[in-house]
């Protein structure tokens, strides 16, 4: 599918001509008939409910027997399963895949003009929304500067359709801690993140990013990884504890949080000691790491599927690393799950092409032992809690934004039903309805 993704995206664009984008007049009432209702918070689904939507928000939820006021618009999803809009807590709208045959990661930065990258991001956010992801935490633009702030503003002003975005802008790593790499040392190559050295530069970078609209700060706590002679996965640490503490201190002062890309080892210990709010990937979690995450209330965004994508040949150093990463990731996830770590759904999509289904991680989470309802909560109410939006998104309840999706089957029986979202409402506006009778 990766190899054909240009053609697939062309098909999305054509198909999108048939998508409805209907915003009801302010104050108008829309009533959704829900056959099965998974509210994003409860342990069990409800049946035969009415969701009353007024403006951008849910006004109330009632039994199907409740009267529907004359003049209300009724959307009949009585044979479907209705859920809150999904939240992907780890995306890259400015990344267009990392297929080695297409030049890998570097091709994203070296060839397309910024306008081309913005056009791609415009397609990516639309693609997320049509799959039922009504909120994204987009974890850095990969060399596209503050482009995510611009895309977020374009969505907010109604110029382009897209989900609610939480953006981090440029991300922060250290010298030697991010791509582009491997070019002649005489060349001053662009980097996919803002590189700093020392706590003063770290704080300054955080201040710059926050002042230009970062909702979160993203840092890299490990960079390269390889399998050593003893067979262990080793990850090069990047920021020091002092550098990270300066960033976390600055971000927390703005009531913002810090997401840390980290695999394991020294970088993981620094990430936790430095006060990271969310661990991204966390491939190699020790019992002590997990205990510290529980003590500190750290979130865990595992991004599983992306590590099964495009392995290098088995008999190469990169191939050994790719296999070792998944070998460690599964038990790390299972231990964190058993210990009660707060796990949120994230895909790293962009690293895998946007033509892939964004619901790709649910299957892995369930295969690794998470109950389907918990997997759904990791992409709804639990992610909302991490984003300080509890009760406002990720839940179908009075007062919440009317982000409502539906699938025709039962996602508790087959979690992959979430790969086929048939109805999408975002902020009270119907974006897509393939279930209309
Ligand atoms: Zn990522």
Boltz pocket constraint, residues with backbone or C-beta under 6 A from the ligand:
constraints:
  - pocket:
      binder: B
      contacts: [[A, 90], [A, 91], [A, 92], [A, 139], [A, 348], [A, 351]]
      max_distance: 6.0
